[in-house]
């Protein structure tokens, strides 16, 4: 199967959008930043929690047990900064986007697309690093085009006129990149033929089940085990800018320096050397964070320009 990163430079990058996203869900442990009295401030920065001894950390609810799987990262942040780390409770991606935009979250592990969305919604955030999944690899992962073994599809063009399973409307590898690739293949993506699995593992399982859809997309970490088992077959895969870990630009500079120094260009041993025990999820799916800057995500801005009329969250 081919591995590729589509060149979209001709479309142009650096798009600035303001996304009208709703549905914010906030943690009872986090303060409402709408009031100036709710966030703890100093001469050098502001904390979302309302307490300079506490940092609010978010991870995307993209699979069952996401917070539990991210717990070692939260523990590492606590070790780095000497502060208590509390999880921001989110039921969907939009809650994390709006939490970042509203200043309710200090640090977050998100996707490339939610990074774009959060900035478009007004978040002043900076990437500390981007996820590396294997030793020796560069930041990045894959959106995999999949089919049920019973399907006769052999290319993306064969996805036309049948239900296609995507992850959710704001997923990078489960919606934005797939729609871009389907458009390149000459397809019209219809909401009438769109099925959402909501999480990558559930979406891959839906395709394997073959009832709601027999073709679709999921990220490699959830697709590859089912491909190996024969429950799914791969049509193609597309390289996606790696998921970033980000922080609020308004945090105190000393806290930002601590996080950048420790997390950018880190590896699994960075956690274990700090006394943090890795869980099975991190051991299998995460090797470290490679240093990146904001320009690394220009690909997502370009893709969003291409698919703005197909994906509501990309519309200005």
Kinemage of the C-alpha trace (Angstrom):
@kinemage 1
@onewidth
@group {chain A} dominant
@subgroup {mainchain}
@vectorlist {calphas} color= white
{ca unk a 1} P 0.000 0.000 0.000
{ca unk a 2} L 1.173 3.509 -0.718
{ca unk a 3} L 2.225 5.940 1.996
{ca unk a 4} L 1.985 9.573 1.032
{ca unk a 5} L 1.751 13.155 2.140
{ca unk a 6} L -0.244 15.115 -0.391
{ca unk a 7} L 1.341 18.336 -1.605
{ca unk a 8} L -1.221 21.094 -1.214
{ca unk a 9} L 1.084 24.083 -1.542
{ca unk a 10} L -0.692 25.301 -4.671
{ca unk a 11} L -3.805 25.966 -2.645
{ca unk a 12} L -1.901 28.174 -0.219
{ca unk a 13} L -1.497 28.147 3.537
{ca unk a 14} L -1.736 30.531 6.420
{ca unk a 15} L -5.530 30.692 6.326
{ca unk a 16} L -7.057 32.602 9.225
{ca unk a 17} L -10.583 31.572 10.089
{ca unk a 18} L -12.950 32.164 12.960
{ca unk a 19} L -14.906 28.971 13.546
{ca unk a 20} L -18.336 29.202 15.112
{ca unk a 21} L -18.101 26.188 17.356
{ca unk a 22} L -20.490 25.449 20.167
{ca unk a 23} L -21.240 22.808 22.765
{ca unk a 24} L -18.652 23.609 25.393
{ca unk a 25} L -18.405 21.222 28.324
{ca unk a 26} L -16.350 22.306 31.302
{ca unk a 27} L -14.942 20.577 34.318
{ca unk a 28} L -16.385 21.294 37.741
{ca unk a 29} L -12.766 21.627 38.866
{ca unk a 30} L -12.051 24.434 36.393
{ca unk a 31} L -12.993 28.054 36.702
{ca unk a 32} L -15.085 30.111 34.296
{ca unk a 33} L -12.601 32.433 32.577
{ca unk a 34} L -15.366 34.862 31.597
{ca unk a 35} L -14.884 36.535 34.965
{ca unk a 36} L -11.568 38.235 35.660
{ca unk a 37} L -11.830 37.055 39.259
{ca unk a 38} L -11.825 33.375 38.273
{ca unk a 39} L -8.315 33.043 36.848
{ca unk a 40} L -5.223 33.384 39.003
{ca unk a 41} L -2.923 36.051 37.587
{ca unk a 42} L 0.511 37.381 38.370
{ca unk a 43} L 2.831 39.863 36.757
{ca unk a 44} L 4.070 37.140 34.434
{ca unk a 45} L 1.037 35.048 33.546
{ca unk a 46} L -2.363 33.522 34.218
{ca unk a 47} L -3.592 30.084 35.315
{ca unk a 48} L -6.865 28.636 34.070
{ca unk a 49} L -7.576 26.900 37.357
{ca unk a 50} L -7.816 30.068 39.427
{ca unk a 51} L -4.948 28.712 41.513
{ca unk a 52} L -1.267 29.136 40.628
{ca unk a 53} L -0.512 25.790 42.263
{ca unk a 54} L -2.783 23.927 39.819
{ca unk a 55} L -2.651 23.283 36.078
{ca unk a 56} L -5.630 22.112 34.030
{ca unk a 57} L -4.759 19.410 31.493
{ca unk a 58} L -6.991 18.124 28.694
{ca unk a 59} L -6.835 15.190 26.333
{ca unk a 60} L -9.212 14.429 23.490
{ca unk a 61} L -11.920 11.855 24.317
{ca unk a 62} L -11.107 9.975 21.100
{ca unk a 63} L -11.188 6.491 22.616
{ca unk a 64} L -12.532 4.797 25.696
{ca unk a 65} L -10.286 5.413 28.684
{ca unk a 66} L -8.448 8.345 27.071
{ca unk a 67} L -7.879 10.133 30.394
{ca unk a 68} L -6.571 6.959 32.036
{ca unk a 69} L -4.181 6.421 29.121
{ca unk a 70} L -2.945 10.023 29.400
{ca unk a 71} L -2.460 9.859 33.181
{ca unk a 72} L 1.326 9.309 32.976
{ca unk a 73} L 1.638 12.481 30.876
{ca unk a 74} L -0.381 14.362 33.501
{ca unk a 75} L 1.864 12.932 36.228
{ca unk a 76} L 4.923 13.992 34.228
{ca unk a 77} L 3.625 17.559 33.898
{ca unk a 78} L 3.127 17.612 37.665
{ca unk a 79} L 6.697 16.377 38.179
{ca unk a 80} L 8.092 18.963 35.751
{ca unk a 81} L 6.273 21.947 37.250
{ca unk a 82} L 5.759 20.939 40.861
{ca unk a 83} L 2.056 21.731 40.502
{ca unk a 84} L -1.104 19.694 40.889
{ca unk a 85} L -2.552 18.656 37.528
{ca unk a 86} L -6.294 18.238 37.098
{ca unk a 87} L -8.070 16.848 34.061
{ca unk a 88} L -10.518 19.020 32.151
{ca unk a 89} L -13.657 16.945 31.723
{ca unk a 90} L -14.689 16.826 28.071
{ca unk a 91} L -17.276 14.650 26.351
{ca unk a 92} L -16.247 15.611 22.818
{ca unk a 93} L -13.583 17.407 20.776
{ca unk a 94} L -15.549 20.673 20.657
{ca unk a 95} L -15.445 20.964 24.439
{ca unk a 96} L -11.642 20.876 24.338
{ca unk a 97} L -11.512 23.405 21.481
{ca unk a 98} L -13.783 25.799 23.347
{ca unk a 99} L -11.993 25.157 26.638
{ca unk a 100} L -8.717 26.213 25.050
{ca unk a 101} L -10.311 29.231 23.382
{ca unk a 102} L -11.938 30.308 26.637
{ca unk a 103} L -8.789 29.867 28.712
{ca unk a 104} L -10.231 27.011 30.783
{ca unk a 105} L -7.318 24.697 29.910
{ca unk a 106} L -3.599 25.304 30.509
{ca unk a 107} L -2.105 22.339 28.646
{ca unk a 108} L -3.666 19.863 26.223
{ca unk a 109} L -2.885 16.866 24.068
{ca unk a 110} L -4.972 17.426 20.941
{ca unk a 111} L -5.046 16.629 17.234
{ca unk a 112} L -3.655 18.740 14.402
{ca unk a 113} L -7.178 19.705 13.371
{ca unk a 114} L -8.293 20.689 16.867
{ca unk a 115} L -5.130 22.810 17.124
{ca unk a 116} L -6.263 24.609 13.982
{ca unk a 117} L -9.829 24.873 15.286
{ca unk a 118} L -8.802 26.189 18.692
{ca unk a 119} L -6.725 28.941 17.095
{ca unk a 120} L -9.561 29.765 14.704
{ca unk a 121} L -11.879 30.038 17.716
{ca unk a 122} L -9.510 32.518 19.352
{ca unk a 123} L -7.174 30.372 21.472
{ca unk a 124} L -3.704 31.833 22.038
{ca unk a 125} L -1.817 28.541 22.247
{ca unk a 126} L 1.655 27.293 21.340
{ca unk a 127} L 2.773 23.765 20.406
{ca unk a 128} L 5.386 22.339 22.769
{ca unk a 129} L 5.956 19.259 20.648
{ca unk a 130} L 4.295 16.772 18.327
{ca unk a 131} L 3.770 13.092 18.975
{ca unk a 132} L 6.292 10.513 17.785
{ca unk a 133} L 4.954 6.969 17.784
{ca unk a 134} L 8.122 4.917 17.211
{ca unk a 135} L 11.813 5.240 17.967
{ca unk a 136} L 13.636 6.847 15.074
{ca unk a 137} L 10.446 8.143 13.467
{ca unk a 138} L 9.551 11.739 12.744
{ca unk a 139} L 6.376 13.293 14.160
{ca unk a 140} L 3.328 12.170 12.201
{ca unk a 141} L 0.808 9.358 11.894
{ca unk a 142} L -1.555 7.949 9.285
{ca unk a 143} L -5.179 8.221 8.300
{ca unk a 144} L -6.023 4.807 6.882
{ca unk a 145} L -8.683 4.202 4.226
{ca unk a 146} L -10.297 0.888 5.110
{ca unk a 147} L -12.760 -1.634 3.785
{ca unk a 148} L -14.617 -4.639 5.060
{ca unk a 149} L -13.245 -7.806 3.384
{ca unk a 150} L -16.691 -8.336 1.840
{ca unk a 151} L -16.462 -5.002 -0.001
{ca unk a 152} L -15.354 -4.919 -3.640
{ca unk a 153} L -13.765 -1.452 -3.244
{ca unk a 154} L -10.164 -1.193 -4.423
{ca unk a 155} L -9.683 2.604 -4.443
{ca unk a 156} L -11.149 5.759 -2.930
{ca unk a 157} L -13.201 6.269 -6.086
{ca unk a 158} L -15.095 3.101 -5.158
{ca unk a 159} L -16.341 4.792 -1.964
{ca unk a 160} L -18.829 6.759 -4.069
{ca unk a 161} L -22.562 6.229 -3.593
{ca unk a 162} L -22.219 4.112 -0.451
{ca unk a 163} L -22.125 4.837 3.283
{ca unk a 164} L -18.675 5.948 4.444
{ca unk a 165} L -17.672 5.708 8.102
{ca unk a 166} L -15.791 8.708 9.501
{ca unk a 167} L -14.766 9.220 13.130
{ca unk a 168} L -16.427 12.545 13.978
{ca unk a 169} L -16.819 15.968 12.329
{ca unk a 170} L -13.729 17.436 14.014
{ca unk a 171} L -11.297 14.528 13.688
{ca unk a 172} L -8.120 15.176 11.691
{ca unk a 173} L -7.364 11.648 10.488
{ca unk a 174} L -10.963 10.494 10.757
{ca unk a 175} L -12.668 13.323 8.834
{ca unk a 176} L -10.613 16.317 7.577
{ca unk a 177} L -7.833 14.423 5.777
{ca unk a 178} L -10.235 11.740 4.426
{ca unk a 179} L -12.593 14.340 2.933
{ca unk a 180} L -9.619 16.078 1.316
{ca unk a 181} L -8.455 12.814 -0.235
{ca unk a 182} L -11.941 11.823 -1.409
{ca unk a 183} L -12.305 15.195 -3.130
{ca unk a 184} L -8.946 14.641 -4.837
{ca unk a 185} L -10.280 11.273 -6.018
{ca unk a 186} L -13.193 13.080 -7.671
{ca unk a 187} L -15.847 12.170 -5.134
{ca unk a 188} L -18.597 14.311 -3.709
{ca unk a 189} L -18.867 13.695 0.025
{ca unk a 190} L -22.542 13.554 0.975
{ca unk a 191} L -23.892 13.915 4.500
{ca unk a 192} L -26.592 11.442 3.491
{ca unk a 193} L -23.888 8.800 3.065
{ca unk a 194} L -21.869 9.805 6.129
{ca unk a 195} L -21.757 7.606 9.234
{ca unk a 196} L -19.896 8.672 12.382
{ca unk a 197} L -18.361 6.177 14.780
{ca unk a 198} L -17.343 9.009 17.185
{ca unk a 199} L -14.089 7.302 18.243
{ca unk a 200} L -11.359 5.760 16.080
{ca unk a 201} L -11.615 2.273 17.566
{ca unk a 202} L -15.412 2.262 17.310
{ca unk a 203} L -15.261 3.484 13.716
{ca unk a 204} L -12.818 0.756 12.719
{ca unk a 205} L -15.088 -1.763 14.450
{ca unk a 206} L -18.120 -0.473 12.515
{ca unk a 207} L -16.341 -1.009 9.210
{ca unk a 208} L -15.278 -4.496 10.296
{ca unk a 209} L -18.859 -5.259 11.320
{ca unk a 210} L -20.050 -4.119 7.895
{ca unk a 211} L -23.622 -3.169 8.855
{ca unk a 212} L -23.645 0.649 8.873
{ca unk a 213} L -20.773 0.914 6.367
{ca unk a 214} L -18.242 -1.271 4.601
{ca unk a 215} L -15.685 1.455 3.902
{ca unk a 216} L -14.275 4.301 5.946
{ca unk a 217} L -11.320 5.799 7.784
{ca unk a 218} L -9.532 5.576 11.139
{ca unk a 219} L -6.085 6.374 12.469
{ca unk a 220} L -3.382 3.755 12.106
{ca unk a 221} L -3.094 2.853 15.774
{ca unk a 222} L -6.689 1.581 15.768
{ca unk a 223} L -6.817 0.306 12.188
{ca unk a 224} L -3.583 -1.684 12.015
{ca unk a 225} L -4.489 -4.412 14.559
{ca unk a 226} L -7.737 -5.137 12.671
{ca unk a 227} L -5.858 -5.167 9.362
{ca unk a 228} L -3.351 -7.636 10.821
{ca unk a 229} L -6.168 -9.865 12.056
{ca unk a 230} L -7.919 -9.872 8.664
{ca unk a 231} L -11.013 -8.107 9.983
{ca unk a 232} L -10.229 -5.079 7.787
{ca unk a 233} L -8.312 -4.446 4.575
{ca unk a 234} L -6.294 -1.337 3.739
{ca unk a 235} L -7.091 0.705 0.638
{ca unk a 236} L -4.555 3.494 1.235
{ca unk a 237} L -3.015 5.636 3.974
{ca unk a 238} L -2.172 9.328 4.237
{ca unk a 239} L 0.412 11.021 6.419
{ca unk a 240} L -1.040 13.494 8.924
{ca unk a 241} L 0.854 16.158 10.900
{ca unk a 242} L 1.396 14.745 14.346
{ca unk a 243} L -0.878 15.456 17.270
{ca unk a 244} L 0.579 18.283 19.374
{ca unk a 245} L 0.817 18.915 23.060
{ca unk a 246} L 0.087 22.623 23.523
{ca unk a 247} L 0.082 25.244 26.236
{ca unk a 248} L -1.568 28.595 26.756
{ca unk a 249} L 0.679 31.460 25.658
{ca unk a 250} L -0.485 33.378 28.748
{ca unk a 251} L 1.011 30.979 31.279
{ca unk a 252} L 3.843 32.405 33.400
{ca unk a 253} L 7.109 32.324 31.443
{ca unk a 254} L 8.910 30.196 34.016
{ca unk a 255} L 6.213 27.510 33.748
{ca unk a 256} L 6.356 27.635 29.946
{ca unk a 257} L 10.150 27.320 30.039
{ca unk a 258} L 9.917 24.275 32.308
{ca unk a 259} L 7.455 22.578 29.966
{ca unk a 260} L 9.332 23.394 26.745
{ca unk a 261} L 12.672 22.304 28.214
{ca unk a 262} L 11.323 18.971 29.443
{ca unk a 263} L 8.762 17.987 26.794
{ca unk a 264} L 10.128 19.173 23.430
{ca unk a 265} L 12.387 16.460 21.975
{ca unk a 266} L 11.454 14.033 24.755
{ca unk a 267} L 11.261 10.231 24.709
{ca unk a 268} L 9.774 7.471 26.833
{ca unk a 269} L 12.914 7.547 28.954
{ca unk a 270} L 12.165 11.171 29.830
{ca unk a 271} L 9.170 9.891 31.788
{ca unk a 272} L 10.850 6.872 33.319
{ca unk a 273} L 13.873 8.963 34.335
{ca unk a 274} L 11.420 11.249 36.146
{ca unk a 275} L 10.016 8.254 38.003
{ca unk a 276} L 6.828 8.037 35.919
{ca unk a 277} L 5.674 4.526 35.037
{ca unk a 278} L 4.532 4.068 31.446
{ca unk a 279} L 1.234 2.305 30.855
{ca unk a 280} L 0.529 -0.131 28.020
{ca unk a 281} L -1.098 2.506 25.819
{ca unk a 282} L 1.922 4.813 25.899
{ca unk a 283} L 4.398 1.963 25.560
{ca unk a 284} L 2.701 0.774 22.375
{ca unk a 285} L 1.598 4.085 20.811
{ca unk a 286} L 3.879 6.864 22.027
{ca unk a 287} L 7.649 7.202 21.908
{ca unk a 288} L 8.001 10.909 22.604
{ca unk a 289} L 7.375 14.475 21.449
{ca unk a 290} L 9.414 16.086 18.660
{ca unk a 291} L 9.869 19.844 18.749
{ca unk a 292} L 7.685 21.659 16.181
{ca unk a 293} L 6.532 25.212 15.601
{ca unk a 294} L 3.242 26.718 14.487
{ca unk a 295} L 4.236 26.579 10.790
{ca unk a 296} L 4.345 22.767 11.018
{ca unk a 297} L 0.525 22.858 10.951
{ca unk a 298} L 0.207 24.898 7.754
{ca unk a 299} L -0.784 21.654 5.996
{ca unk a 300} L -3.936 21.520 8.098
{ca unk a 301} L -4.759 25.143 7.295
{ca unk a 302} L -4.369 24.352 3.601
{ca unk a 303} L -6.515 21.210 3.812
{ca unk a 304} L -9.182 23.161 5.663
{ca unk a 305} L -9.229 25.758 2.911
{ca unk a 306} L -9.718 22.952 0.384
{ca unk a 307} L -12.588 21.288 2.248
{ca unk a 308} L -14.311 24.338 3.768
{ca unk a 309} L -17.518 23.696 1.844
{ca unk a 310} L -17.531 20.038 2.903
{ca unk a 311} L -16.604 20.302 6.597
{ca unk a 312} L -18.596 22.817 8.632
{ca unk a 313} L -15.884 23.278 11.242
{ca unk a 314} L -13.555 24.658 8.529
{ca unk a 315} L -15.966 27.373 7.447
{ca unk a 316} L -15.250 30.999 8.296
